[in-house]
């Protein structure tokens, strides 16, 4: 068997941020050259790779894939600016190991279905999944389920963590630019200074926060985090005429996120109008909520119990976001967590490092989903 620990370490030593993942792309393609997928698509949505094992007929010929059920699996391949401190190097390696397991099914390789593996770029910026979908490749297949995982520090190593509904929250950065009119600092009444409006907006947005975190609050949870304020400039003879105020908004469902964004925009519009200001706005790195399909969650639970792996249900979604959500808007599927150790530093911590012991059980869990779904 290939030394997947060494593969993971090589990826770890060559971290590349979203949009720059050529090392991972080339390593994945080289690995697949030693296997026998029916099709390999390269440079998908940037540096993404898709490999498909298509079902065969009695003469060992690939059947036309239109209408044939397809099970898909996704791993993210990008790193953070501080390196692979989120475990994407491990996720990539898990899918490489899965590819070998699928390839080893000689005789009846895919049991009446296609199996599609997707190594996706640019997850950290929330743009990679949409770029992959826009390539049109996934839509060529009848995807009945798509699965993804993320390692979760704080849980025992190898424990499967299931969220029955939402796995990860919706979130977006929002930037509001408020334009008034500068004037001399000695005659502020002749200008339009956005300072009081900024203070009012900050106070209003604090009222959007829902502090209750329990199972009954999933539909209503919302959060507003002040990120940055820019007001005027250090020119003491001038009364400020322009400002920017930035927030991150967060909710556990896509419907709640839409309502929160509408309320936020309406509040800023009302305050700005009252202060004689014009408003422009933009979204930064918007993520949809990762809303799982309950049937697919149950399939993960069964596959985990059959291995066996410990399973726990997490009733409150993760408050961070995942662009796997984009696939779930088009196909049934689910994302789940797998524990990376109770003493493991949190994701994005400088001391975080993906545990190699997760590669085998995670790959075999995916394999059970591929063959028994």
N, C-alpha and C positions, 0 to 999 in steps of 0.2 A: 504494500500500500504506500502511496505517496506520503511524504513527511509534511503533513499539513501544519504542524507547529512551525516548521521553518518557513513555510509560505506566509503564515500570519506574521511572523517576525520580519520578513522581508517587506511586507506591506507596511508594517508599523514603522520601519526605518525609512520609508519613502512616502511620508504623508503629503498629500496634495489637496488643496482646497477646491471648493466647488468650481467647476468649469476648467480645472487643470489636471484632471485625474488620469493622465496618459500612462503613468507607470502601472497603475492598477488595471487599466484597460488592456495594456499589452500583456501583462501577466495572466489575466483571465483568458485572453485569446490564445496565448501559448499553451495554457493548460488544456483548453478545449481541443487543440490540435492533436492531442494524444488520446482523445475520446472519439465517440461516434455519434454526435447529434445529427439529426437530419438537416438542420439549418442553423447557421450562426450569423447573426446580424451584428455588425460592428458600428462604432461611432453613432450609437442611437441617442438622440437628444443631447449630443455632445460626446462624452466618452463612455456612454452606456454600451452594454453588451447584452444580447438576447440569444439564448440557445434553446432549441426546440427538439425534443425527441417525439417524432410523430408515430402514431400507431401503424402497425403493419398488417397487410392481409396475409392469406395463407401462403402466398409465394414470396413473402418477406419484402413486399413493395409498400412504400408509404401510401396510405390512403389520402385522398384529397382532404385537406384539413377543414374545409368549410363544413360546419355542422357536426364535426367530431368534438365531443366534450374535451375541454382543455383545463388542466389544473396548473396554476401559475404560482411561482414563488419569487419574492423580491428581496434583494439585499442592497444596502446603500454602500457606496464606495468612497465618498469624499471624507476629508479630514477637516479639523479645525485649524485656525492659524497657529495654535499652540501644539499641533500634532494630532495623532490619533488618540484623542482623549474622550471619545464617545463610544468606541468599540466597533466602528464601521469596518476596521481591518478584520475583526473577528467575524462580523456578519458576512463579509465577502468570502472569507475562507470557509465558512459553514456551507455556503452555496456551491463552492468548488468541490467540497467533499460530497455534497448531495449529487452533483453531476457525475462523480465517479460511481456512486451507488446506483444511480439510474442506468448508467452505461453498462453496469455489470449484470443487468437483467437480460442476459442472452436467452434466446428462445422465444420469450413472450415479453418483450421489453417494456411495453407500456399498457398492457391489459386493457385494450379497447379505448384508450384515451391518449391525447397528446399531453406532454409535460413540458412546460415552458419555464425557463429560469431567466430571471431579469436581474442584472447587476446595474443599478441605477446611479447616475451621477447627481451631484448638486442637491442633496437632501437638506443640508444645513441652511441653505438659502431659500428653500421651499419652491424651487423652480424646476428641479429635475424631473419629478413625476409628470408635470404638465408637458415638458419637452418630450418625454418618452411617449406620452399619449398622443401628442401632436404629430409624431412620426407616422402614426397610422398602423404600425405593425401589430400591436395588441388586438386591434379591431378586426384583423384578418382571422382571428381564432375565436371559437365559441368558448369563452372563458366562463366556466361554471363556478370557479372559486379562485381567489387570489389570497395568498398568505404572506405575512411578513412578521418578523420578530424584532425585539430590541432587548438587549441585556439590561437588567435592572439591579444596580447595587442596592444593598439593604435586605435582600432576600437570600435564603440559603442557596448555595451553588446548585444549579440545575433544576430548581423549583420552577414549574410553569405557572405564570401569573396571568390569569384570565380576567378580562373586563367584559361583563355581559352586554354592555351597550357601547359607550364611548371609551376608547382606549386612551386617546390624547386629545387635549383641548384644541378648540379653534383659537387663533390669535392673529392679531395684526398690529403693526405699528401704524400710527396715524400722525401726520404732520399738518398742523394748521398754521397758515401764514396769515397774519393780521396786518393790513396796511391802512395806516392813517395818513398823517402829514406832519413832517418835522417842522420845527420852528425854533426861534431863539429861546434859550433857556429862561431869559428874563420875561418873556411873554408867552408862557405855555398855553394861555387861553386862545391864542391865535392858531394853534396847531391841533392835531388830533393824536393824542398819546394813547397807545394801546395798553399801557400798564395796568390800569384798573380792570380792563376787560380780561387781561391775562389772569389777574388774581381771582376774578369771578369765575372764570373757566376752570381754574384749578380747584376751587372750592366746589363747584357744581359737579365736576368729575369724581370727586371723592365720594359723592353720594351714590354713584353707580355701583360701589363695591358691595357685594353680597358676602358677608363674612361667615355665614353658616355653611359648613362642608359636611353634608351627610347624604345618604342615598336619596332622600326626598327632595334635595336641593339641586339635583343634577340638571333638571330642566330649567331652573331659574338662576343658577350660579352665574355671576358675572364679575369681572374684575377690571379695574382701571389703574394702571401704574404710570405715574409721572416719570418721564424719561429725561427730558431736557427742556430748558427755557432759554430763549435768546431774545433780549429786549434792548433795542437801541445799540449804542456803542459808547466807549469811554471818551466822549467829547463833551466836556462839562459846560460848553456854551450852547449845547443843542438839546432840545426836548425831543425824546424818542418819537419816531413816527412809524416804526415797523417792529414786528415781533414774530417769533415762531414759538409754538408750544407743541410738545410731542408727548404722546402717550402710547403705551401698549395696552390694547384691549383684549380681553380673554373671556371665553364662555365654553361650556361643555357640550353644547349642541349647535349645529349650524343655524337652526331657527333662532336660538337665543342670541347668537352672534350677530345675525342680521338686525335683530331688534336693538341690541346694544349700540351697534354702529349708527343706526338711524337716530336713536335718542341722542348720541354724542354729537352727530352732525347738526341736529335740530337745536341743541343747546348752544353750540358755538354760533350758529347763524343768528339765533335770537339775541345773544349777548353782543355780538359784533354789530348788529343793526342798531341796537340801542345806544352803542357808543360811537356810531358813525364810522365804522370800519368796514372794509371789504375783506372777504375771506377767500383764500384758495386752499385746497386740501389735497393730500396724496396719501396713498397707502404704501407701506413698506413691509416686504416679506409677509404677505397674507397667507395664513394656513387655515384650511378648513378643519372641522372636527373629524377625528378618525372614528366614525360611527360603524361599529362592527355588526355583521349579520349574525343573529343568534344561532342559526343552524350551523354556521361555520365555527362559531365558538364551541358548540357542543362537539363538533368533529375533532377539534384540537383536544378537548378534554378526554374524549375516548382514546385518541391516539396516545396521549400522555399516560393515561392509566394502563394501557396495554403494554407499555414498554418494560417496566413501569417507572414513571416519574411522579414525584409529588406535585399536586395541583392545589393552588389557592385561588380564591376569587377576590378580586380587588373591587369593592363596590364604588369607590370614588375614582374617577378618571385621573390620569396623570395631568398635571397642570401645564406641562410643556407640550409642544406641538410636533407634529409629524406629517410630512407631505405624502405619506402613504394614503392619506385621506382622499386624495384625488382619484386613486384607483377605485376606492369604495363608492364613489359617486357614479361610477360606470359599471362596476362588476360586483357581484356578491363576494364577500371575503371577510377577513378578520386579521387584526394584528394582536400579538400577545407578547408578554414579557417572559424572559427566562432569567432566573436569579444568578447574579454574578458574584455573590458572596455578601454575607452580613457585614463584614469589615471592609469591604471594597469602598474606596473613596467614591464620592458621587460623580455622576457624569459631568464632563467638562472640567473636572478638578485636575490640576497639573500632575498629581500623583496617580491618576487613574491609569490602569492597564488591563486590557481584556484578558480574562483567564482562559488559557488554552484548553483547560479541561472541559469547556463548554462545547468545543467543536464537534466532537463525536455525538453526544446525546442530542444536540440540536439538529444535526444533519439527519440522524436516524428518525427524529420526530417528524421532520419535513418528509422524509422518505415514506413513513407510514401514511401521512396525509396524501401523498402522491399516489400510493398504490391501493389504499383502502377506502378513499373517499367515495 
